[in-house]
Amino acid sequence: MDILLLLGGLVLILAGANGLTDGASSIAKRFNIPSIVIGLTIVSFGTSAPELTVSLSSAIQGNADFAIGNVVGSNLFNTLMIVGCTSLVAPIVIKKNTLRKEIPLCILSSVVLLICANDVLINKASYNVISRTDGLLLLCFFLIFMGYTFAIARGGNNDDDEQEQDQIKQLPVLKSVIYIAVGLAALIFGGDWFVKGASGIARGLGVSEAVIGLTLVAGGTSLPELATSIVAALKKNPEIAIGNAIGSNLFNLFFVLGCSASITPLRLNGITNFDLLSLVAAGVLLWIFGLFFAKRTITRVEGSILVLCYVAYILVLILKL
């Protein structure tokens, strides 16, 4: 039953995110909102909706390890598995701006989480918690990131903007509204089923919710990003994977975790500094590969190393059980 809840919830989440994105993008296009704005807001929200839905549902139900583990695990999956697997299909060229600003910002976001999650070490508190104050701070970082992104977008190519605008589906208004309503409902019910199913599996296997959140939940909610990146690589456009992974990581950490912690403080039980330091290390490794080797290109060899690092991380989690 728990497996059916998990799979059914995941299907609802993925379908709901797709429907919500299509409906909202169509309405935005009807009101002549630039495609770059649609991409930076509606589409970004759509691809990260699974993480947001699961983390918010987990926070509301008191499963803090699911909420935090989902974000940390998803970001590790994005950085190591998605970029690694995509580069195995086709080497990824990293833009200078991404290498100099966005990847370092992603590393900084991981360091911020590491600091916020170490109340015992830094403040001599009795336990570690991502407080409402920490959550609001993360949301402030998210606003800064969005401001930076829109500033970069304003200097973009208008031809690209028109091309992207043409790719957005134009749906009838009623159909768009139905897509949005059904998509939101699917996200809400899917998130509830997914968390209940994952919790039941964790209890049945005697595994901590933190480990399930870092692995099964994180991998499931990252499927949209993985699918998008692999398809882009097969279409000879693998550089999308880097922007997809970095953008999703920043959205997850600043917005998803920020919203979750703002609703209810998230006490860390099974999430340890090993997990948080692994997240920092993954970002640093990606940055080093892009900066020092193969002229800003993630090669197949480097992609293999990223994938092996993720496998090693999972093995360590299993050995710790």
N, C-alpha and C positions, 0 to 999 in steps of 0.2 A: 504493500500500500504506500509506504514511504517513497519507494522508487517511482511509482506512478505519479504521486504528488509532485516529486522533484521534476520528472520529465514533462508532465503536463504544465507545471508552472513555468518551466523554461520555454516551452513552445508558445505559451500565452505571452510571455515577456517579449520574446523575439518578434512575434507577429504583431503585438501591440505597439512596440517601438517602431516597426516598419509602417504600420497604418497611421500612427500619430505623425510621423515625419512626412509621409506623403500628403496627408490632409493639410497639415500646417504649412508645408512648402507651397502647395497649390494656392491656398488662400493668400499667402504672402506675395506670390507672383501676381495674383489677380490685382493686388493693390500696388503693383510696381515696386515692391521692395527689392533692392539690388540682391543678386544671387550671392554675393560675398557675405552679405549680412545674414541671409538665410543659412548659408553654410556654417558661419561662425556661431550661430545661435541655435536654430531649429535642428539642423542636421547633427551638430555636435551634441546637442541634448539627446537626440534620437539614438545615436550610437552608444551613448553612455547611460541611456535610460535603464538598461538592465542592472547596472551597478547601483544607480540611484534608487531604483525600486527595491532591490534586495537590501541595501544598507538602511534605507529609511524604514522598511518593514521590520528589519532586525532590531533597529534601535527602539522602535515603538514597542516591540514585543519583549524587550529587555535582553536580547541576544547581542551584547556588545562585541563579543569576539567575532561573530559573523559580520557585523557592520564594518569593523576595522580590518579583519582578515580578508574580506571581500576586496577592499580598496588596495591593501598592500599586495595581496596575491595577484589581483588583476594588473597592477602596475608592473610587478615582476614578470608576469606572463607577457604583457605588451612589450617590455624592453628586451627580454631574452628570447622568448619563443616566437612572437610575431615578427620582430625584426630579423631574428635568426632564420626562421623558416622561409621568410620572403626572400632573403638574400641567397638562400640555397636555390631558389627558382631563378633569380636574376640578381646580380650585384646591385647594390643600392648606392647611388650618388647622393651625398648630403650637401645641401645648399650652405653657403657661408653663413648666412644669417641664422640658420638652424644650429650650426656648429658653435657659433660664437655667443648666441643669446638664448635660444630656446632649450637646448640640451642642458646648459649650465643652470637655467631657471628650473628645469625639471629636477636636477640634482639638489638645488637649493630647497625646493619644496619637500624633498625627502628628508633633508637635514632639519627643516622646520618641524616636520612630524616627529622626528627623533627627539628633538628638544621638548616638544609639547608632551610627549609620552614618557618622559623620565622625571616625574615628580619626586619619586623616591630618591633618586640619585642627586638631583639638583636642589630640590626644596626640602629634603629629608622628610617627605610626607610618608604616611603609612601605606599608601598604595598609589599606583599610577592610573591616571584618568585623563581622557581628552574632555576637558570641561566645556561648558557653554562659552566661556570667554575664549578658549582655544578655537572653538568652532566659529565664532564671530570673526576672530583674527584670520582664520583660513578663508572665510568669505570675503574679507577685505583684500587679501592677496588675489582672490579670484577676480574681483573688480579691477584691480590693477592690471592683471593679465589680459582681461578682456579689452581694457582701454588700449593697451599696447598692441593687441591683435588688430583692433579696428584702425589704429594709426598706421600699421603696416599695410592693411588692406586698402586704405585710401590711396596708397602709392602704387597699387597693383595695375595690371594690364586690363584695360577696358574690353579688349577683344576677348580675353579669357573670360571676363565677366559675362559678356553676351553669349559666349559658347555654353557656359555653365547654366545660364538662364534658360537657354533653349532645351537643355536636358531635363529640366524640372517638369514633371507631369502637370498638365492643366486639367483639373477635374471640375465637374459642376459643383456649385456651392453646396447644395444639399449633400452630395456624395462626400465632399471634403469634411463637412461637419460630422457626418456619420463616421468617417474614418477616424476623426479626432476623438469623438465620444467613445466609440468601440475600442480604439487604441488605448485610451486612458483606463477604461474598465478592465481591459485585458492585462494591463500593467499592474493594476492594483490587485486583482485576484491572482494573477500569475506570481507576483511577488510574495503574497501570503502563502500560496501553495508551495512555492519553491523553498521558502524558509522553513515551513513546517516539515516538508519532506527531508530536507538536509538535516534538520535537528533530529528527526526520528532515526535517520541512518547513522548519525553520530552516536546516538544513545545505543542503538542496536549493535554497533561495532565496538563500542567502548572507546571510541576515539573522541578527543576533545573537539568542541565546536570551533576552536581556533584553527586546528589542522584542516577540518572540513572547509572552513571559510577560506583558508589560504590556498587550497588546492581545487576541490570539486566545485565549490561555489564560484571561485574566481575564474576558473577555466570556463565554466558554463556561461557566465555573464560577459566574458571577453570574446565569445564566438562572433559577434558582429564585426569587431575590429579585425579578427583573424581572417574571416571570409573576405572582407573588403580588401585587405592587403594582398592576399593570395591572388584574388581575381585581378587586381591592379598589376601584379607582377606578370601574370600570364598574358596580360594585354600590353606588355612591354612598358609599363609605367610604375616600376617598383619603388620609386622615390616617395610615392604616396604613403608607403608603410611607415616611414620615419615621422612624417607629419601626423599621421593617424595615431601612431603610438605615443608620441610626445604630447599631442593635444589631448588625447584621452587620459594620459597620466595626470596632467595638470588639472583637467576637468574633474577627474575622480578625487584627487587629493584635496584640492581647494574647495570645489563645490559640493561633491557628494559627501565627503567626510565632514565638511563644514556644516552642511545642512543637518546631517545626522546628529552631530555633537551639539548643534544649537537647539535641537528638539529635546534631547536628553543627554546628560553626561555619559560618556562611554568609558567604563572601567576596563582596563586591560588585565586579563587573567592569563590566557594562553599565548597572547602575542608578546614576544620577547624582543630584546635588543638584537638578537641574531637575525630575526626577520626584518627589522627596521634597518639594520646595518647592511643586510643583503640587498635591500632596495637601493640604498645609497651606492653601494659597490656596483650594482648593475648599471646605474646611470653613469658612473665614472668610467666603467669599462667601455660602454658604448661611445662615450666622448673621446676616450683615448684611441679607440679603433678609428674613429673618424678623423681625429686630429693628426695622428702620427703615422698612419699607414695608408698606402695605396691611394694617395691623393683624394682625400675626402670620400672614399668609397668603402662600403662594407662588403667585403669579398665573401665568396662561398666558404673559405677557410675560417674567416672571422665569424661568419654566421654559424658555422658548425660549433665554434667555441662558445658562442652565446647559448645555443641549444643545450650543449653539454653542461654548461653552468646551471641552467634551469633544472636539468635532470639531477645533477649533483645536489642542488638545494632540496628537491623533493625527496631524494634518498636520505638526506640528513634528517628531514622531518619524520620519515618512516622509522629510521633507526632510533629516534628519540622517543617513540611511542612506548 
